[in-house]
Amino acid sequence: MAALVLCALAKTARTTTKRCLVSHLNGTVSTGGLSSALFPSHGPSLPLLPGIRWFSRGSGLRFMSHGTAGKSAGGRTRRAFALSGAALAAGAAVAGFLANANHLQRAEMATKIPQPALEKREDGDILERCRGFMCAPVTDARVLQENKGEMRTKMEMLIMETQAEFCKALEEVDGGTFQVDKWQRKEGGGGISCVMQDGKVFEKAGVNVSVVSGYLTEEAAKQMRSRGKVLKGKDGKLPFCAMGVSSVIHPKNPHIPTVHFNYRYFEIEEEDGSRQWWFGGGTDLTPVYVNKDDAFLFHNTLKEACDQHHPQYYPDFKNWCDRYFYVRHRGETRGIGGIFFDDLDSPSQEEAFSFVKSCARTVVPCYLPIVYKHLNDPFTQEEKAWQQVRRGRYVEFNLVYDRGVKFGLATPGSRIESILMSLPLTARWEYMHEPAEGSREAEMLEVLRNPKEWV
């Protein structure tokens, strides 16, 4: 399920369903306890796509540390940020090729927003930027405005913008609309789940945002310690804050691949008041049939984003992705990979965030052209059946191996509907299924059993 379903940690207790309403009260945002005076998902908003030129202009070569997570000096905890002191959470889009000339033109225009315009938007007024979201942010917009320079604010704005841009791009190609649920978690924080089901193009599309906080459970802390983290809580308690955006898109047409992405930020406060922080995330593609051109476009877009920061990032994170999304009991990968990284705590917090931002801004341009390209591809019942078999493998990985699902289910107050959002509406398991030798299905299976380099 989307690499980490931190994006799912909250109860259904207070759920706001329906599109968010706009508040124009003197240009301010009143969230009324995180649920009222919400913003429109259409109308004046952020540009449809952040585009290929969204890459950060960071400098120098940077290497990632695989040791302990980064630390920042303990400071005051921003109370209003997430209901209980430190916050936790974490948590797919489309473009065009040949099938439709108008669609292609829109996709190309959307990926060419000038860099100065993007920088101006990022530096703009928080309240103004919030009007382009699918819903009011989890944290009161006025609190975000007051704490504009903090990493928590920067990350929450990034994940909210990523959710809005991706959802609007998906609505553009499908013609449907997302159901927007805003929820709160009594232990601290909340999230926004956007789901579209039974659309014209997408069988199920989900894009979640979470900003949650509380105390790590013993089981959750144990999982982190098994990854080499030295965590020292006070009286056995570890205050944490996590936030992220997570998405999985399951199209109807078997020639359009499933896509998944997840980008997240984590903070833990230790007994001496110091904080450990790190970023994680990635984007990966799960096609039903091999298409080398699609694979190149997808991987090359990710590579260009990584290369803006360090030439070793793409090969390292591509290999990490192949290893992570591996269905061990089947001896095959879930898809053709992409990038995956976790525990990213160097070279500095700002530089790590800049890299995450570059990656998050590829989710539309790396996937949208593939969707439009295959939008009107015909398919047979046999091809649809193979898609269902492959979805069964997708479900197996998510429920058996995915780290985010395990973390979510081990965390009190988990929102089950959001955790299971990544599962398709339909899947199929056939006894002793094996594709015919020399078939396109067998070709796909060979790639999954022996991952390839696509760029």
C-alpha positions in Angstrom: 0.0 0.0 0.0 1.5 3.2 -0.9 5.0 2.8 0.4 4.1 4.1 3.8 0.6 4.5 4.9 1.4 6.9 7.7 -1.1 8.7 5.7 -3.7 6.6 7.2 -3.3 7.2 10.9 -6.6 8.6 12.2 -10.1 7.7 13.2 -13.2 8.1 11.2 -14.7 9.8 14.2 -15.1 13.3 12.7 -15.2 13.0 8.9 -16.1 15.8 6.7 -17.3 14.4 3.3 -18.0 16.6 0.3 -16.1 19.3 -1.4 -14.7 22.0 0.7 -16.3 25.4 0.8 -14.4 28.7 0.4 -13.9 31.4 2.9 -13.2 34.9 1.8 -13.3 36.6 5.1 -10.8 39.3 4.7 -8.5 36.8 3.0 -8.1 34.7 6.1 -8.9 31.1 6.7 -11.0 29.9 9.6 -10.8 26.2 10.0 -13.1 26.0 12.9 -11.4 23.1 14.5 -9.8 21.9 11.3 -13.1 21.2 9.6 -15.0 24.4 8.7 -14.5 27.1 6.1 -12.8 24.8 3.7 -11.5 25.7 0.3 -12.7 25.0 -3.2 -11.2 22.3 -5.4 -12.0 24.2 -8.5 -12.0 27.8 -9.5 -9.0 30.1 -8.8 -6.3 27.7 -7.8 -2.8 26.5 -8.3 -1.6 25.6 -11.8 -2.7 22.2 -13.0 0.8 20.8 -13.1 4.0 21.8 -11.4 5.9 20.5 -14.3 9.2 19.1 -15.3 11.0 22.4 -14.6 10.1 22.2 -10.9 13.5 20.8 -10.0 15.4 22.5 -7.3 18.5 24.4 -8.3 20.5 23.0 -5.4 24.3 23.1 -5.5 27.1 20.7 -5.1 27.3 17.0 -4.8 25.6 15.5 -1.8 25.8 12.1 -0.2 23.1 10.5 1.9 23.9 9.1 5.3 22.6 5.6 6.1 23.4 6.0 9.7 21.3 7.6 12.5 18.7 10.1 11.6 19.5 13.8 11.6 19.1 15.7 14.8 17.9 19.3 15.4 18.2 21.2 18.7 15.2 20.8 20.8 13.1 23.9 20.8 9.6 24.9 21.6 6.9 22.6 20.4 4.4 24.3 18.1 1.2 23.5 20.0 -1.3 24.5 17.4 0.5 22.5 14.7 -1.0 19.2 15.5 -3.2 19.1 18.6 -0.7 17.3 20.9 2.8 18.7 20.8 4.7 16.8 18.2 3.0 15.6 15.0 2.8 12.3 12.9 1.7 11.2 9.4 2.4 10.3 5.9 1.4 9.1 3.9 -0.9 9.0 -7.9 -2.0 11.8 -12.1 -1.7 11.9 -15.8 -0.5 13.5 -19.2 -0.5 12.9 -22.9 1.2 11.4 -26.0 -0.6 10.4 -29.2 -4.2 9.2 -28.6 -5.7 12.7 -28.5 -4.0 15.8 -29.8 -5.9 18.2 -27.5 -5.0 16.1 -24.5 -1.3 16.1 -25.6 -1.3 19.9 -26.0 -2.7 20.4 -22.5 -0.2 18.0 -21.0 2.7 19.7 -22.7 1.6 23.1 -21.6 1.1 22.0 -18.1 4.7 20.8 -17.7 6.2 24.0 -18.8 5.5 26.5 -16.0 8.4 28.9 -15.8 10.7 28.5 -12.8 10.3 32.1 -11.6 6.5 31.6 -11.4 7.0 28.5 -9.3 9.5 30.2 -7.0 7.1 33.2 -6.6 4.3 30.8 -5.7 6.3 29.1 -3.1 7.3 32.4 -1.5 3.8 33.7 -1.6 1.3 34.2 1.1 0.3 30.9 2.9 -3.4 31.8 3.0 -3.4 32.5 -0.7 -1.7 29.3 -1.6 -4.2 27.3 0.6 -7.0 28.4 -1.7 -5.8 26.0 -4.3 -6.0 22.9 -2.1 -8.6 20.2 -2.2 -9.5 21.2 1.4 -8.3 23.5 4.2 -5.0 22.2 5.5 -4.9 19.9 8.5 -3.0 22.6 10.5 -4.9 26.0 10.8 -3.7 28.1 7.9 -3.0 31.0 10.3 -0.7 28.8 12.3 1.1 27.9 9.1 1.4 31.5 8.2 2.9 32.4 11.6 5.4 29.5 11.3 6.2 29.9 7.7 9.9 29.2 8.1 9.6 25.9 10.0 10.2 22.6 8.2 6.8 21.3 9.3 5.1 24.1 7.6 7.1 23.7 4.4 6.4 20.0 4.2 2.7 20.4 4.9 2.4 23.0 2.2 4.3 20.7 -0.2 2.1 17.6 0.4 -1.1 19.7 0.2 0.0 21.2 -3.1 1.1 17.8 -4.4 -2.3 16.3 -3.5 -4.3 19.1 -5.2 -2.2 19.2 -8.4 -2.4 15.4 -8.8 -6.1 15.2 -8.1 -7.0 18.0 -10.5 -4.9 16.3 -13.2 -6.7 13.0 -12.6 -10.1 14.7 -12.7 -9.1 16.4 -16.0 -8.4 13.1 -17.8 -11.2 11.1 -16.1 -14.0 13.6 -16.0 -15.0 12.5 -12.6 -14.5 14.2 -9.2 -12.9 13.1 -6.0 -14.8 12.5 -2.8 -12.9 14.6 -0.2 -13.0 13.4 3.4 -11.3 15.5 6.1 -10.8 13.6 9.3 -9.4 14.2 12.8 -7.5 11.9 15.1 -8.2 12.3 18.8 -4.5 11.4 19.6 -3.4 14.4 17.5 -3.6 15.7 14.0 -5.7 14.4 11.1 -5.7 14.2 7.4 -7.5 14.6 4.0 -8.4 11.5 1.9 -9.4 12.1 -1.7 -10.8 9.0 -3.5 -12.4 8.6 -6.9 -14.1 5.2 -7.7 -15.6 3.7 -10.8 -14.6 6.6 -13.1 -14.3 6.5 -16.8 -10.6 6.0 -16.8 -9.8 5.0 -13.2 -11.3 2.1 -11.3 -10.0 3.5 -8.1 -7.8 6.5 -7.4 -6.7 7.7 -4.0 -4.6 10.6 -2.8 -4.1 10.9 0.9 -2.5 13.6 3.1 -1.8 13.1 6.8 -0.4 15.4 9.5 -0.6 13.5 12.7 1.1 13.4 16.1 1.2 11.6 19.4 3.4 9.0 21.0 5.0 6.0 19.2 3.7 2.6 20.3 6.2 0.0 21.5 5.6 -1.9 18.3 6.1 1.1 16.0 9.3 2.1 17.9 10.5 -1.5 17.6 10.2 -1.3 13.8 12.3 1.8 13.7 14.9 0.4 16.0 15.2 -2.6 13.7 16.3 -0.1 11.0 19.2 1.1 13.1 17.6 4.1 14.9 18.7 4.8 18.4 15.6 6.2 20.1 15.5 7.2 23.8 12.1 8.2 25.1 11.2 9.7 28.4 9.4 7.3 30.7 9.0 5.0 27.8 7.2 7.6 25.7 8.4 8.9 22.3 6.6 12.0 21.1 6.5 12.0 17.3 5.2 14.1 14.4 4.8 12.7 10.9 3.3 14.0 7.7 3.1 12.9 4.1 1.2 12.4 0.9 0.5 9.0 -0.5 -1.3 7.9 -3.6 -2.2 4.7 -5.6 -4.0 4.8 -8.9 -5.7 1.7 -10.5 -6.8 2.4 -14.1 -9.5 0.3 -15.8 -7.6 -0.2 -19.1 -4.9 -2.9 -18.6 -2.6 -0.9 -20.9 -2.5 2.0 -18.5 -0.2 1.1 -15.5 -0.9 1.5 -11.9 1.2 4.1 -10.2 2.1 4.7 -6.6 4.0 7.5 -4.8 4.6 8.5 -1.2 6.6 11.4 0.3 6.9 11.9 4.0 8.6 13.7 6.9 9.1 12.3 10.4 10.2 13.9 13.7 10.8 12.2 17.1 11.5 14.1 20.3 13.9 12.3 22.6 14.1 12.5 26.4 16.7 15.3 26.3 14.5 17.5 24.2 16.5 17.0 21.0 14.8 15.9 17.8 15.6 13.2 15.2 14.2 13.9 11.8 14.2 12.2 8.4 12.5 12.1 5.0 11.4 9.2 3.0 9.4 8.4 -0.1 9.5 7.4 -3.8 7.4 6.8 -6.9 7.0 3.4 -8.7 5.1 2.0 -11.7 3.3 -1.3 -12.0 2.4 -2.0 -15.6 0.5 -5.1 -16.8 2.4 -5.3 -20.0 6.0 -4.3 -20.9 6.2 -1.0 -22.8 9.8 0.1 -23.1 8.9 3.7 -24.2 6.7 4.1 -21.1 9.3 2.7 -18.8 11.9 5.1 -20.3 9.7 8.1 -19.8 8.9 7.2 -16.3 12.4 6.4 -15.1 14.0 9.2 -17.0 11.8 11.8 -15.5 12.7 10.5 -12.0 16.4 10.3 -13.0 16.4 14.0 -14.1 14.9 15.0 -10.8 17.5 13.0 -8.8 20.4 14.2 -11.0 19.6 17.8 -9.9 20.9 16.8 -6.5 23.4 14.0 -6.9 24.3 11.7 -9.8 24.3 8.7 -7.5 20.8 9.2 -6.2 18.9 7.7 -9.1 20.9 4.4 -9.4 21.0 3.9 -5.6 17.3 4.7 -5.1 16.3 2.7 -8.2 18.0 -0.4 -6.8 16.5 0.3 -3.4 13.1 0.4 -5.0 13.6 -2.9 -6.8 14.6 -4.5 -3.5 11.8 -3.0 -1.4 8.9 -3.8 -3.7 9.8 -7.5 -3.9 7.2 -10.1 -3.4 9.4 -12.7 -1.7 7.0 -15.6 -1.7 6.5 -15.2 -5.5 10.1 -14.4 -6.4 9.2 -11.3 -8.4 9.0 -7.5 -8.0 5.6 -5.7 -7.7 6.3 -3.7 -10.9 9.1 -2.1 -12.9 10.2 0.1 -10.0 11.1 3.7 -9.9 12.8 5.2 -6.9 12.6 4.5 -3.1 14.4 6.0 -0.2 14.0 6.2 3.6 15.8 7.7 6.6 17.2 10.5 4.5 18.8 12.8 7.0 21.6 14.5 5.2 23.4 16.5 3.9 21.2 19.1 5.7 17.5 19.4 6.5 17.0 22.1 3.8 18.9 20.1 1.1 17.1 16.9 1.9 13.8 18.8 1.7 14.8 20.3 -1.6 15.4 16.8 -3.0 12.1 15.5 -1.7 10.4 18.6 -3.3 12.0 17.8 -6.7 10.8 14.2 -6.5 7.2 15.1 -5.5 7.0 17.5 -8.4 7.6 14.6 -10.9 4.4 12.7 -10.1 2.4 14.3 -12.8 4.9 14.5 -15.6 6.2 11.0 -15.1 2.7 9.4 -15.3 0.3 11.7 -17.1 1.8 11.2 -20.6 1.5 7.4 -20.2 -2.2 7.7 -19.3 -3.1 9.9 -22.2 -1.0 7.7 -24.6 -3.1 4.6 -23.8 -6.4 6.3 -23.0 -8.2 4.7 -26.0 -6.2 1.5 -26.4 -8.5 -1.5 -27.0 -8.1 -4.5 -24.8 -9.4 -8.1 -24.7 -11.0 -10.1 -21.9 -7.8 -12.1 -21.7 -5.8 -8.9 -21.1 -8.3 -7.8 -18.5 -8.0 -11.1 -16.7 -4.2 -10.8 -16.7 -4.6 -7.4 -15.2 -6.7 -8.9 -12.4 -4.0 -11.5 -11.7 -1.3 -8.9 -11.5 -3.5 -6.9 -9.1 -3.7 -9.9 -6.9 0.1 -9.7 -6.6 -0.2 -6.1 -5.8 -2.5 -6.9 -2.9 -0.2 -9.6 -1.6 2.7 -7.2 -1.3 0.7 -4.5 0.4 -0.8 -6.7 3.0 2.2 -8.9 3.7 5.3 -6.8 3.3 4.5 -3.1 3.1 6.2 -1.2 6.0 3.6 1.6 6.0 0.7 -0.8 6.4 2.4 -2.5 9.3 3.2 0.9 11.0 -0.4 2.1 10.4 -2.0 -1.0 11.9 0.3 -0.8 14.9 -0.5 2.8 15.7 -3.5 3.7 17.9 -6.2 5.7 16.2 -5.3 4.3 12.7 -7.9 5.1 10.0 -8.5 1.7 8.3 -10.2 3.2 5.3 -7.2 5.3 4.5 -4.7 2.4 5.2 -6.6 0.2 2.7 -7.1 2.9 0.2 -4.3 1.5 -2.0 -6.1 -1.8 -2.6 -7.9 -2.2 -6.0 -11.7 -2.6 -6.2 -11.1 -5.9 -8.0 -8.4 -8.6 -8.2 -8.1 -12.2 -9.1 -6.2 -15.3 -7.8 -6.0 -18.3 -10.1 -4.7 -21.7 -8.9 -1.3 -22.5 -10.4 -1.5 -19.7 -12.9 1.4 -19.5 -15.4 1.3 -17.5 -18.7 2.0 -19.3 -22.0 5.6 -19.4 -23.1 6.4 -16.6 -25.6 3.3 -14.6 -24.7 3.3 -10.9 -23.7 2.2 -12.0 -20.2 5.3 -14.2 -20.0 7.5 -11.3 -21.1 6.1 -9.2 -18.3 6.8 -12.0 -15.8 10.4 -12.2 -17.0 10.9 -8.5 -16.3 9.4 -8.8 -12.8 11.7 -11.8 -12.0 14.8 -10.1 -13.4 14.6 -6.2 -12.9 16.0 -4.2 -15.8 17.7 -0.9 -16.3 15.4 1.4 -18.3 17.6 4.5 -18.8 
